[in-house]
Amino acid sequence: MNLAIHFEIPVTDLERAIRFYETVFEIELERADIDGNERALFPLHEDKAGCSGALAKGDSYVPSLDGTRVYLVVSDIEKTIQRALLAGAEELYPITRVTENIKVAEIKDTEGNRIALHG
């Protein structure tokens, strides 16, 4: 069993956040209302490795550069960073090779969260 099963990225403007994440990651998010909080769910493919995640808006969700870092896997980190910057992100940590096959980078999304990319 994998210990991590779900993550939630806090947002204050759900519409802005949806536009940002759909543009940067070239995905479609599914809207949901869970326990009185607005969500936009990331695609989850049951037959693939990984966990579920969502953008979450509610009183207890406060965007921050501090705290837990979520790493999102991308197929082309350079193109993803370019889309992110064009969509309003700020580069916090440049693309850095950590092994022969892995590069990482960090951005500040349009909500003010630190998001790490793994490619």
Phi and psi in degrees as GROMACS dihedral restraints (atoms count N, CA, C in turn):
[ dihedral_restraints ]
;  ai    aj    ak    al  type     phi  dphi    fc
    3     4     5     6     1   -82.5    20    10
    4     5     6     7     1   135.9    20    10
    6     7     8     9     1   -68.0    20    10
    7     8     9    10     1   -46.0    20    10
    9    10    11    12     1   -83.3    20    10
   10    11    12    13     1   126.5    20    10
   12    13    14    15     1  -123.9    20    10
   13    14    15    16     1   -17.5    20    10
   15    16    17    18     1  -160.0    20    10
   16    17    18    19     1   147.1    20    10
   18    19    20    21     1  -135.0    20    10
   19    20    21    22     1   155.3    20    10
   21    22    23    24     1  -133.2    20    10
   22    23    24    25     1   128.9    20    10
   24    25    26    27     1   -99.9    20    10
   25    26    27    28     1   118.0    20    10
   27    28    29    30     1   -66.9    20    10
   28    29    30    31     1   141.1    20    10
   30    31    32    33     1  -138.9    20    10
   31    32    33    34     1   154.1    20    10
   33    34    35    36     1  -106.5    20    10
   34    35    36    37     1   -28.5    20    10
   36    37    38    39     1  -123.0    20    10
   37    38    39    40     1    95.1    20    10
   39    40    41    42     1   -61.8    20    10
   40    41    42    43     1   -40.5    20    10
   42    43    44    45     1   -61.5    20    10
   43    44    45    46     1   -46.1    20    10
   45    46    47    48     1   -61.9    20    10
   46    47    48    49     1   -44.2    20    10
   48    49    50    51     1   -64.1    20    10
   49    50    51    52     1   -41.4    20    10
   51    52    53    54     1   -60.8    20    10
   52    53    54    55     1   -48.0    20    10
   54    55    56    57     1   -57.4    20    10
   55    56    57    58     1   -45.1    20    10
   57    58    59    60     1   -60.7    20    10
   58    59    60    61     1   -54.5    20    10
   60    61    62    63     1   -68.1    20    10
   61    62    63    64     1   -37.0    20    10
   63    64    65    66     1   -66.1    20    10
   64    65    66    67     1   -38.6    20    10
   66    67    68    69     1   -70.0    20    10
   67    68    69    70     1   -49.9    20    10
   69    70    71    72     1   -66.0    20    10
   70    71    72    73     1   -45.0    20    10
   72    73    74    75     1  -100.0    20    10
   73    74    75    76     1     2.6    20    10
   75    76    77    78     1    51.1    20    10
   76    77    78    79     1    53.6    20    10
   78    79    80    81     1  -132.2    20    10
   79    80    81    82     1   171.8    20    10
   81    82    83    84     1  -119.2    20    10
   82    83    84    85     1   126.9    20    10
   84    85    86    87     1   -93.9    20    10
   85    86    87    88     1   148.1    20    10
   87    88    89    90     1  -105.2    20    10
   88    89    90    91     1   124.7    20    10
   90    91    92    93     1   -74.2    20    10
   91    92    93    94     1   145.1    20    10
   93    94    95    96     1  -154.5    20    10
   94    95    96    97     1   152.4    20    10
   96    97    98    99     1  -115.9    20    10
   97    98    99   100     1   116.8    20    10
   99   100   101   102     1  -125.1    20    10
  100   101   102   103     1   118.2    20    10
  102   103   104   105     1    54.9    20    10
  103   104   105   106     1    38.7    20    10
  105   106   107   108     1    80.6    20    10
  106   107   108   109     1     5.5    20    10
  108   109   110   111     1  -114.3    20    10
  109   110   111   112     1   137.7    20    10
  111   112   113   114     1   -76.4    20    10
  112   113   114   115     1   140.0    20    10
  114   115   116   117     1  -135.0    20    10
  115   116   117   118     1   156.5    20    10
  117   118   119   120     1  -130.7    20    10
  118   119   120   121     1   112.8    20    10
  120   121   122   123     1   -86.1    20    10
  121   122   123   124     1   134.6    20    10
  123   124   125   126     1   -72.5    20    10
  124   125   126   127     1   151.3    20    10
  126   127   128   129     1   -58.8    20    10
  127   128   129   130     1   140.0    20    10
  129   130   131   132     1  -127.4    20    10
  130   131   132   133     1   121.1    20    10
  132   133   134   135     1  -105.3    20    10
  133   134   135   136     1   109.5    20    10
  135   136   137   138     1   -56.0    20    10
  136   137   138   139     1   -29.9    20    10
  138   139   140   141     1   -89.8    20    10
  139   140   141   142     1     6.5    20    10
  141   142   143   144     1  -116.6    20    10
  142   143   144   145     1   154.6    20    10
  144   145   146   147     1   -70.4    20    10
  145   146   147   148     1   153.0    20    10
  147   148   149   150     1   124.1    20    10
  148   149   150   151     1   176.9    20    10
  150   151   152   153     1  -121.5    20    10
  151   152   153   154     1   168.6    20    10
  153   154   155   156     1   -80.3    20    10
  154   155   156   157     1   161.4    20    10
  156   157   158   159     1  -158.7    20    10
  157   158   159   160     1   165.4    20    10
  159   160   161   162     1  -156.2    20    10
  160   161   162   163     1   157.1    20    10
  162   163   164   165     1   -85.4    20    10
  163   164   165   166     1   138.5    20    10
  165   166   167   168     1  -134.7    20    10
  166   167   168   169     1   130.0    20    10
  168   169   170   171     1  -119.5    20    10
  169   170   171   172     1   126.7    20    10
  171   172   173   174     1   176.5    20    10
  172   173   174   175     1   172.2    20    10
  174   175   176   177     1   -56.8    20    10
  175   176   177   178     1   -35.6    20    10
  177   178   179   180     1   -89.7    20    10
  178   179   180   181     1     1.2    20    10
  180   181   182   183     1  -101.8    20    10
  181   182   183   184     1   110.6    20    10
  183   184   185   186     1  -124.5    20    10
  184   185   186   187     1   112.9    20    10
  186   187   188   189     1   -58.2    20    10
  187   188   189   190     1   148.1    20    10
  189   190   191   192     1  -160.9    20    10
  190   191   192   193     1   152.5    20    10
  192   193   194   195     1   -86.7    20    10
  193   194   195   196     1   -13.1    20    10
  195   196   197   198     1   -98.6    20    10
  196   197   198   199     1   162.5    20    10
  198   199   200   201     1    97.7    20    10
  199   200   201   202     1  -155.5    20    10
  201   202   203   204     1   -63.0    20    10
  202   203   204   205     1   139.7    20    10
  204   205   206   207     1  -105.4    20    10
  205   206   207   208     1   129.7    20    10
  207   208   209   210     1   -97.2    20    10
  208   209   210   211     1   127.5    20    10
  210   211   212   213     1  -101.0    20    10
  211   212   213   214     1   123.3    20    10
  213   214   215   216     1  -108.4    20    10
  214   215   216   217     1   129.4    20    10
  216   217   218   219     1   -82.1    20    10
  217   218   219   220     1   137.2    20    10
  219   220   221   222     1  -133.2    20    10
  220   221   222   223     1   152.8    20    10
  222   223   224   225     1   -81.4    20    10
  223   224   225   226     1   -29.3    20    10
  225   226   227   228     1  -137.7    20    10
  226   227   228   229     1    97.2    20    10
  228   229   230   231     1   -65.9    20    10
  229   230   231   232     1   -34.4    20    10
  231   232   233   234     1   -63.9    20    10
  232   233   234   235     1   -47.6    20    10
  234   235   236   237     1   -66.1    20    10
  235   236   237   238     1   -37.9    20    10
  237   238   239   240     1   -64.5    20    10
  238   239   240   241     1   -43.4    20    10
  240   241   242   243     1   -61.0    20    10
  241   242   243   244     1   -42.8    20    10
  243   244   245   246     1   -61.5    20    10
  244   245   246   247     1   -45.0    20    10
  246   247   248   249     1   -62.3    20    10
  247   248   249   250     1   -40.7    20    10
  249   250   251   252     1   -62.7    20    10
  250   251   252   253     1   -45.8    20    10
  252   253   254   255     1   -63.7    20    10
  253   254   255   256     1   -42.0    20    10
  255   256   257   258     1   -65.1    20    10
  256   257   258   259     1   -27.5    20    10
  258   259   260   261     1   -89.0    20    10
  259   260   261   262     1     2.1    20    10
  261   262   263   264     1   109.7    20    10
  262   263   264   265     1     6.3    20    10
  264   265   266   267     1   -75.9    20    10
  265   266   267   268     1   164.3    20    10
  267   268   269   270     1  -119.8    20    10
  268   269   270   271     1   135.1    20    10
  270   271   272   273     1   -77.2    20    10
  271   272   273   274     1   124.8    20    10
  273   274   275   276     1  -103.2    20    10
  274   275   276   277     1   -33.0    20    10
  276   277   278   279     1  -142.6    20    10
  277   278   279   280     1   119.6    20    10
  279   280   281   282     1   -67.4    20    10
  280   281   282   283     1   162.6    20    10
  282   283   284   285     1   -56.7    20    10
  283   284   285   286     1   124.2    20    10
  285   286   287   288     1  -133.3    20    10
  286   287   288   289     1   130.6    20    10
  288   289   290   291     1   -80.4    20    10
  289   290   291   292     1   124.7    20    10
  291   292   293   294     1  -105.0    20    10
  292   293   294   295     1   -24.4    20    10
  294   295   296   297     1  -144.0    20    10
  295   296   297   298     1   178.4    20    10
  297   298   299   300     1   -58.2    20    10
  298   299   300   301     1   -34.4    20    10
  300   301   302   303     1  -108.4    20    10
  301   302   303   304     1    -2.6    20    10
  303   304   305   306     1  -124.5    20    10
  304   305   306   307     1   132.0    20    10
  306   307   308   309     1  -122.3    20    10
  307   308   309   310     1   148.0    20    10
  309   310   311   312     1  -130.2    20    10
  310   311   312   313     1   160.1    20    10
  312   313   314   315     1  -159.0    20    10
  313   314   315   316     1   164.9    20    10
  315   316   317   318     1  -134.5    20    10
  316   317   318   319     1   143.3    20    10
  318   319   320   321     1  -129.1    20    10
  319   320   321   322     1   161.3    20    10
  321   322   323   324     1  -103.3    20    10
  322   323   324   325     1   119.2    20    10
  324   325   326   327     1   -75.3    20    10
  325   326   327   328     1   179.9    20    10
  327   328   329   330     1   -69.1    20    10
  328   329   330   331     1   -11.9    20    10
  330   331   332   333     1   -95.7    20    10
  331   332   333   334     1   -10.9    20    10
  333   334   335   336     1    99.3    20    10
  334   335   336   337     1    15.8    20    10
  336   337   338   339     1   -94.2    20    10
  337   338   339   340     1   145.8    20    10
  339   340   341   342     1   -84.2    20    10
  340   341   342   343     1   119.7    20    10
  342   343   344   345     1  -121.8    20    10
  343   344   345   346     1   129.2    20    10
  345   346   347   348     1   -98.4    20    10
  346   347   348   349     1   143.7    20    10
  348   349   350   351     1  -113.1    20    10
  349   350   351   352     1   142.2    20    10
  351   352   353   354     1  -129.0    20    10
  352   353   354   355     1   118.6    20    10
